[in-house]
Amino acid sequence: MSHTTTDEPARTASGATVPVLAFAGIVVAVMQTLLVPVIKDLPRLLDTTPGNATWVLTSTLLSGAVATPIMGRLGDLFGKRRMLIASLSVMVVGALVSAFTDALLPMIVGRTLQGFAMGAIPLGIGLMRDMLPRERLGSAMALMSSSIGVGGGLALPAAALVAQHTDWHALFYGAAGLGVLAIALTLLVVPESPLRAKGSFDLPGALGLAAGLVLFLLPITKGSDWGWSSPTTLGLFAAAAVVLFLWGLMELRVAAPLVDLRTTARREVLLTNLASIMVGVSFYVISLVLPQLLQLPSETGYGLGQSMVVAGLCVAPLGLTMMFTAPVYARLSARYGPRTTLLLGLVIIGAGYAGGLGLMSAAWQTVVTSVLIGAGIGLAYSSLPALIIGAVPASETGAANGLNTLMRSIGTSVSSAVIGMVLANTANDVGGVAVPTMHGFRVSFLIATGAVAAGLALAFFLPRRRPATTTQLRASSEEDANLARAERALAGEPLDGDAPRGFRGRVLTADGSPVARAKVTLIDRHGRQAGATLSDGDGGYALAVPAGGPYVLAARAAGHGPLAHSATHAGGESPVDLDLTLPGETVSA
């Protein structure tokens, strides 16, 4: 059985915490695009076939997809800062392994280890939620969430510059150095979160999810090489469906699952994750199309004839714009909510791709397209963690954001496979070399526009929230938000759109005096936190319940020992009164 600590998280984060966590996110995101500038040379550099060389990129993608939900859950259990350092350490080891080899197999091993660091991004988001005051949390989470795109965008010109003027192994030495710097800064600046989900790690669930993801993503990334209708591709897809179905049945029967599928099935979480796939698809299309368009020789009639470095610089605004969008998102979200900012971001992305169909004839036009799409993706990516955090308990932040990051990774994987197939099927054969065509580039942009339209449809059905209730999405320790929630419930107002039902009562001392701002936590029969609030000035509290059945109400306040009380909710719309008594002295309001 899993139990969740109910202590308030300490706000001990310094002003440098957010920049350090964002820097760590950018460092691990760099691993995804580190080898893009030398991708066409990998068969020669590793003395292997083009098909085998693609495993150098595929291995990083697969390990990153597996690591994100697993490291998120480990962070919830054992400490997010600890797991963040572990993720960065594995990345450094992988970079050094790759730096010292010219052989295919060790290179794949090193790249696999580098991919495990992708779990650092949901861990960073979780740390921010646990430690930061809410006035800083919106922009901080936006920056951390956008670090995936920022790192990928900035890595392109930097890696191109290194690859063009030095030995390509310098890319890995540089990555290792950045990883060591991120570890050192994290140790010096970032405090550990006190929030824990007590219990054991779901190892069978982790193995089942890893197997299912590998079976699913492998044919997506290699389907164009193997053939989409080949027995291998279809067999792996079928095996993935069976494994993930059995894994889901197992997770529903586990007391402390790796992924709480009941929480994941909630309307807000499910729609946000599905929209994340669409955003991931749209993000990766521009990263695949523009560098090729820029580097194609002008003799083709549509290629822009730019060097590797110039091509990287033209695409770099994609990441820079995402970085500078974070404070804009914070102001928009504070006023209109993350649902609105997600919708706005998707509209801007769609406008960028639609306009980009006619902006492919000059280098400056690709910069305009990069800036516009980067702004939209920055808003969309920034909205996702706020939507997830607002729909899950604090103790599940790491795992839930890990799953959301996985959804984005699935989107980029699907995008890579589909766009790669489109560009290959529309290419011209010139002297035995496949040269992408302008038709293929435009079809790719149309596919991205279609993905954005699907994302808009999904985001439109997300629940609307009033600005007053969206405060809870951005509250790190949730003190003020929970107090406001309790006051609304005691006044008989609906909570999150539902009629008030559940437990209500007063927190009292042994002599009957009220206890203000006592933390009251609702724990369900599986040992998971089902709700939490603070008592008001008269000791009153109210907690809505997701369903009828047995619960444990745990109360804690400064100067008093903790108390747990078993209670059963019989269902219905009428609140159930319950008085809790805390032993000890009266606490002043």
Secondary structure as UniProt FT lines:
FT   STRAND          3..4
FT   TURN            15..16
FT   HELIX           17..33
FT   TURN            34..35
FT   HELIX           36..41
FT   HELIX           42..46
FT   HELIX           50..53
FT   HELIX           55..78
FT   HELIX           80..99
FT   HELIX           104..115
FT   HELIX           116..119
FT   HELIX           120..131
FT   HELIX           134..165
FT   TURN            168..169
FT   HELIX           170..189
FT   STRAND          197..198
FT   HELIX           203..226
FT   TURN            228..229
FT   HELIX           231..253
FT   HELIX           261..264
FT   HELIX           267..295
FT   HELIX           298..300
FT   HELIX           308..315
FT   HELIX           317..336
FT   HELIX           338..356
FT   TURN            357..358
FT   HELIX           363..389
FT   TURN            390..391
FT   HELIX           394..396
FT   HELIX           397..425
FT   STRAND          428..430
FT   TURN            431..432
FT   STRAND          433..435
FT   HELIX           438..460
FT   HELIX           467..474
FT   HELIX           479..490
FT   TURN            491..492
FT   TURN            496..497
FT   STRAND          502..509
FT   TURN            510..511
FT   TURN            516..517
FT   STRAND          519..523
FT   TURN            525..526
FT   STRAND          529..534
FT   TURN            537..538
FT   STRAND          540..544
FT   STRAND          549..556
FT   TURN            558..559
FT   STRAND          563..569
FT   STRAND          576..582
//
